[in-house]
Amino acid sequence: MKTIIFSCSERQDNLSMKASKAVANYLPGAEIIDLRDYHLNVIGTADENTNQNFQQLAGKFKEAQQIIFVSPEYNWGLSPSAKNVIDYLSFQSDIWSGKVFMCFGCSVGRGGRLPIIELWKTLNKIISLSHAISIVSPYHIEITANLLSENAEFIESFKKTADGVFANHKAIAEKFLQS
């Protein structure tokens, strides 16, 4: 199963990338995609470079069967960069079918839940409007800085929770993709 983990922050040394690496430990062979590598303008202001970069990114999404979003929480919501990418991708109807999505929210404080809720809502709406057959996993983790070690792994006291979340998600993904 081709899996991508999409780190949705444009900040240098961001928590989303560290969290993406921790998530990758549970998804062998997953490719981490760093939003910072694509330099996308705000939708509606695209130039030629943005269009080329977007096509490369869209290609990664088209190839994947499982897409994991890891978004920082900015002012109690989804990162504007993540929303911008989803808006770009929403016009590509061939991206949305036959996928299993999973959402993670990151916060240096106590948050992380609101980006998950916004991602979940937005992804489900796009799936519905594009008449795609896909699923957004009900399993998620609110990742705060204190749950990650210096080596970008979940800390020992949190691993049992993460093990359960990923085991349940894996069961859903396998069942959905087999049908």
C-alpha positions in Angstrom: 0.0 0.0 0.0 1.6 3.3 -1.1 1.5 5.7 1.8 2.5 9.3 2.0 2.7 11.4 5.2 2.2 15.0 4.4 3.9 17.5 6.8 1.8 20.6 6.5 4.1 23.3 8.0 6.2 25.9 6.3 8.2 26.7 9.3 11.9 25.7 9.7 12.5 23.0 12.3 8.7 22.5 12.8 6.9 20.1 15.0 4.9 18.7 12.1 8.0 17.2 10.5 9.1 15.7 13.8 5.6 14.3 14.3 5.6 13.0 10.7 8.8 11.0 11.5 7.2 9.5 14.6 4.2 8.5 12.5 6.4 7.0 9.8 7.8 4.6 12.4 4.3 3.0 12.4 3.9 2.9 8.6 6.9 1.1 7.1 7.8 2.3 3.6 5.8 5.5 3.9 7.2 8.6 2.1 7.3 11.8 4.1 6.4 14.8 2.0 7.5 18.2 3.3 5.3 21.1 2.2 8.3 23.4 2.4 9.7 21.6 -0.7 6.9 22.8 -3.0 6.8 26.6 -2.6 3.1 27.0 -3.5 1.6 30.4 -3.8 -1.8 31.1 -2.3 -4.5 29.6 -4.5 -5.6 32.1 -7.2 -2.2 33.7 -7.4 -0.3 30.8 -9.1 2.6 31.4 -11.3 4.4 28.9 -13.6 6.6 27.6 -10.8 3.6 27.0 -8.5 1.9 25.2 -11.3 4.9 22.9 -11.8 5.3 22.3 -8.1 1.6 21.6 -7.7 1.6 19.1 -10.5 4.5 17.2 -8.8 2.7 17.3 -5.5 -0.6 16.2 -7.1 1.2 13.3 -8.7 2.3 12.1 -5.2 -1.3 12.3 -4.0 -2.6 10.4 -7.1 -0.1 7.5 -6.6 -0.9 7.0 -2.9 -3.6 4.8 -1.5 -3.1 6.1 2.0 -2.6 9.8 2.8 -1.7 11.0 6.3 -2.0 14.7 7.0 0.1 16.1 9.9 -0.9 19.7 10.4 0.3 22.3 13.0 -2.3 24.2 14.9 -2.2 27.9 14.1 -4.4 30.1 16.3 -6.6 27.2 17.2 -7.2 26.0 13.7 -5.7 24.3 10.6 -2.6 25.7 9.1 -3.3 28.0 6.2 -0.7 26.2 4.2 -2.5 22.9 4.6 -5.8 24.4 3.7 -4.2 26.0 0.6 -2.9 22.6 -0.6 -6.2 21.0 0.0 -7.9 23.8 -2.0 -5.4 23.2 -4.9 -6.0 19.5 -4.8 -9.8 19.8 -4.5 -9.9 20.6 -8.2 -8.3 17.3 -9.1 -11.2 14.9 -9.0 -8.9 11.9 -9.8 -7.0 12.3 -6.5 -9.8 11.6 -4.1 -11.1 8.1 -5.0 -9.8 4.9 -3.5 -8.0 6.5 -0.6 -7.7 6.1 3.1 -7.0 9.4 4.9 -5.8 9.9 8.5 -5.4 13.2 10.3 -3.0 14.4 13.0 -2.8 17.8 14.6 0.3 19.2 16.3 0.8 21.9 18.9 3.6 23.1 21.1 1.0 23.7 23.7 -2.1 21.7 24.7 -3.9 21.8 21.4 -3.9 19.8 18.2 -7.5 18.8 18.1 -8.9 21.6 16.0 -6.7 21.0 12.9 -7.9 17.4 13.0 -11.5 18.4 13.1 -11.0 20.9 10.2 -9.1 18.3 8.2 -11.7 15.6 8.8 -14.6 17.9 7.9 -12.9 19.3 4.8 -11.7 15.9 3.5 -15.1 14.4 4.0 -16.8 17.3 2.2 -14.4 17.0 -0.8 -14.9 13.2 -0.9 -18.7 13.7 -0.9 -18.7 16.5 -3.5 -16.4 14.7 -5.9 -18.5 11.4 -5.5 -15.3 9.6 -4.5 -15.2 6.3 -2.7 -12.8 7.0 0.1 -12.7 7.1 3.9 -11.2 9.4 6.5 -10.1 7.2 9.4 -11.9 8.0 12.7 -8.5 7.4 14.5 -6.2 10.3 15.1 -3.7 11.6 17.6 -3.3 15.1 18.9 0.5 15.4 19.0 2.0 17.8 21.5 5.7 18.6 21.8 5.9 16.7 25.1 4.8 13.4 23.4 7.9 13.3 21.1 11.4 12.4 22.1 14.5 14.1 20.7 14.8 11.3 18.2 11.3 12.1 16.7 9.7 9.1 18.3 6.7 8.9 20.6 7.8 8.8 24.2 7.6 5.5 26.0 4.5 6.3 28.1 2.6 7.2 25.0 3.6 4.3 22.8 0.8 2.0 24.0 -1.8 4.6 22.9 -0.1 5.1 19.5 0.2 1.3 19.0 -3.6 1.0 19.5 -4.4 3.9 17.2 -2.3 2.6 14.4 -3.5 -1.0 14.8 -7.1 0.1 14.5 -6.3 2.4 11.6 -4.4 -0.3 9.8 -7.4 -2.7 10.1 -9.7 0.0 8.6 -7.3 0.7 5.8 -6.8 -2.9 4.9 -10.5 -3.7 5.0 -11.4 -0.6 2.9 -8.6 -1.1 0.3 -9.5 -4.8 -0.1 -13.1 -4.1 -0.9 
